[in-house]
Amino acid sequence: MSLNQNLREALKTLAHVRNFDRVLEKVTPVFADHGKVICELKVEEEHTNRMGTVHGGFIATLVDVVSSLALLYTTEKRTCGVSVDMNITYTSPAKLGEEIMITAHVLKQGRKLGFAYVDLTNKATGKLIAQGRHTKYLGD
């Protein structure tokens, strides 16, 4: 199975559960390569806050999950580990109906820790919506 097929299967498995991960149901994988994963999402009402823009908590979830997938497909351990630290800088809103790109890059993967960053951008304009950094403990 190719890397892109593995990514599709991983997202499908996450989205078709009854727990919190079901919020990822509308996330579509676009590209996967060693150390990089790209997904896209059309903003729907279920992703928004009272102001009609993407909820900050949902953005944090996207940073968490897409960076974890990038690390998963980088490490030979085939584990996405557990979060140690995550930070998100919100730079502009994404509105209902807009399409966003979620691009995760692995900065470094050591024996125990993995480091990644994620850019969320407006698909039409390329404008940065948010940027996240994520550190994960990958185990021994």
C-alpha positions as CSV (number, residue, x, y, z in Angstrom):
1,M,0.0,0.0,0.0
2,S,1.4,3.4,-1.0
3,L,2.0,6.2,1.5
4,N,-1.0,8.2,0.2
5,Q,-3.3,5.1,0.5
6,N,-2.1,4.6,4.0
7,L,-2.9,8.2,4.9
8,R,-6.4,7.9,3.4
9,E,-7.0,4.7,5.5
10,A,-5.7,6.3,8.7
11,L,-7.9,9.4,8.3
12,K,-10.9,7.2,7.4
13,T,-10.4,5.1,10.5
14,L,-10.1,8.2,12.7
15,A,-13.2,9.8,11.3
16,H,-15.5,6.8,11.5
17,V,-15.5,6.4,15.2
18,R,-17.9,7.7,17.9
19,N,-15.2,9.6,19.9
20,F,-13.8,13.1,19.4
21,D,-11.9,12.1,16.3
22,R,-15.1,12.1,14.3
23,V,-14.6,15.9,13.8
24,L,-12.0,14.9,11.2
25,E,-14.6,13.3,8.9
26,K,-14.5,16.0,6.3
27,V,-10.6,16.3,6.2
28,T,-9.3,15.0,2.8
29,P,-5.8,13.8,2.4
30,V,-4.1,15.3,-0.7
31,F,-0.4,14.3,-0.4
32,A,1.9,12.3,1.7
33,D,5.7,11.8,1.4
34,H,8.4,11.1,3.9
35,G,8.1,13.9,6.5
36,K,5.3,15.8,4.8
37,V,1.5,15.5,4.8
38,I,-1.0,17.8,3.1
39,C,-4.8,17.7,3.7
40,E,-7.6,20.0,2.8
41,L,-11.0,20.9,4.2
42,K,-14.0,22.9,3.1
43,V,-15.2,24.9,6.2
44,E,-18.7,23.8,7.1
45,E,-20.9,25.0,9.9
46,E,-19.8,22.2,12.2
47,H,-16.3,23.6,12.1
48,T,-17.2,27.1,13.1
49,N,-17.7,29.2,16.2
50,R,-20.5,31.8,16.9
51,M,-18.8,34.3,14.5
52,G,-18.9,31.9,11.5
53,T,-15.1,31.3,11.4
54,V,-13.2,28.1,12.1
55,H,-13.2,27.4,15.8
56,G,-9.7,27.7,17.4
57,G,-10.0,24.3,19.1
58,F,-10.7,22.7,15.8
59,I,-7.6,24.3,14.3
60,A,-5.6,22.9,17.3
61,T,-7.0,19.5,16.5
62,L,-6.0,19.8,12.9
63,V,-2.4,20.8,14.0
64,D,-2.3,17.8,16.4
65,V,-3.6,15.2,14.0
66,V,-2.0,16.2,10.7
67,S,1.4,16.7,12.3
68,S,1.0,13.3,14.1
69,L,0.4,11.7,10.7
70,A,3.5,13.3,9.2
71,L,5.5,11.9,12.1
72,L,3.8,8.5,11.8
73,Y,5.0,8.2,8.3
74,T,8.5,9.4,9.1
75,T,9.4,7.1,12.0
76,E,10.3,3.5,11.6
77,K,8.5,2.8,14.9
78,R,5.1,3.4,13.2
79,T,3.8,5.2,16.2
80,C,2.5,8.8,16.4
81,G,3.3,8.9,20.1
82,V,1.8,11.4,22.6
83,S,1.9,15.2,22.7
84,V,4.5,16.9,24.9
85,D,4.0,20.4,23.7
86,M,1.9,22.2,21.1
87,N,1.5,25.9,20.3
88,I,-0.6,27.6,17.7
89,T,-0.5,31.1,16.4
90,Y,-3.7,32.3,14.8
91,T,-3.1,34.9,12.1
92,S,-6.4,35.3,10.2
93,P,-9.9,33.8,10.2
94,A,-11.2,31.1,7.9
95,K,-14.8,31.6,7.0
96,L,-17.7,29.3,6.3
97,G,-17.4,27.9,2.7
98,E,-13.7,28.6,2.3
99,E,-11.3,25.8,1.6
100,I,-8.2,25.4,3.7
101,M,-5.0,23.5,3.2
102,I,-3.3,21.9,6.2
103,T,0.4,21.2,5.5
104,A,2.5,19.4,8.1
105,H,6.3,19.1,7.9
106,V,8.6,17.1,10.2
107,L,11.4,19.3,11.4
108,K,13.3,16.5,13.2
109,Q,12.7,13.1,14.5
110,G,15.0,11.8,17.1
111,R,15.0,8.5,19.1
112,K,12.4,9.7,21.6
113,L,11.0,13.0,20.3
114,G,9.5,14.2,17.1
115,F,9.1,17.9,16.1
116,A,6.7,19.1,13.4
117,Y,5.1,22.3,12.2
118,V,1.8,22.9,10.4
119,D,0.6,25.7,8.2
120,L,-3.1,26.2,7.7
121,T,-3.7,28.4,4.6
122,N,-6.6,29.6,2.5
123,K,-6.6,27.4,-0.6
124,A,-7.7,30.2,-2.9
125,T,-5.4,33.0,-1.7
126,G,-2.6,31.2,0.1
127,K,-3.1,33.5,3.1
128,L,-1.9,32.1,6.4
129,I,-4.7,31.2,8.8
130,A,-2.7,29.6,11.6
131,Q,0.7,28.0,12.2
132,G,1.3,25.3,14.8
133,R,4.3,23.6,16.3
134,H,4.0,20.2,17.8
135,T,6.4,18.1,19.9
136,K,5.6,14.4,20.5
137,Y,7.2,11.7,22.6
138,L,7.6,8.7,20.3
139,G,8.5,6.2,23.0
140,D,11.6,4.2,23.7
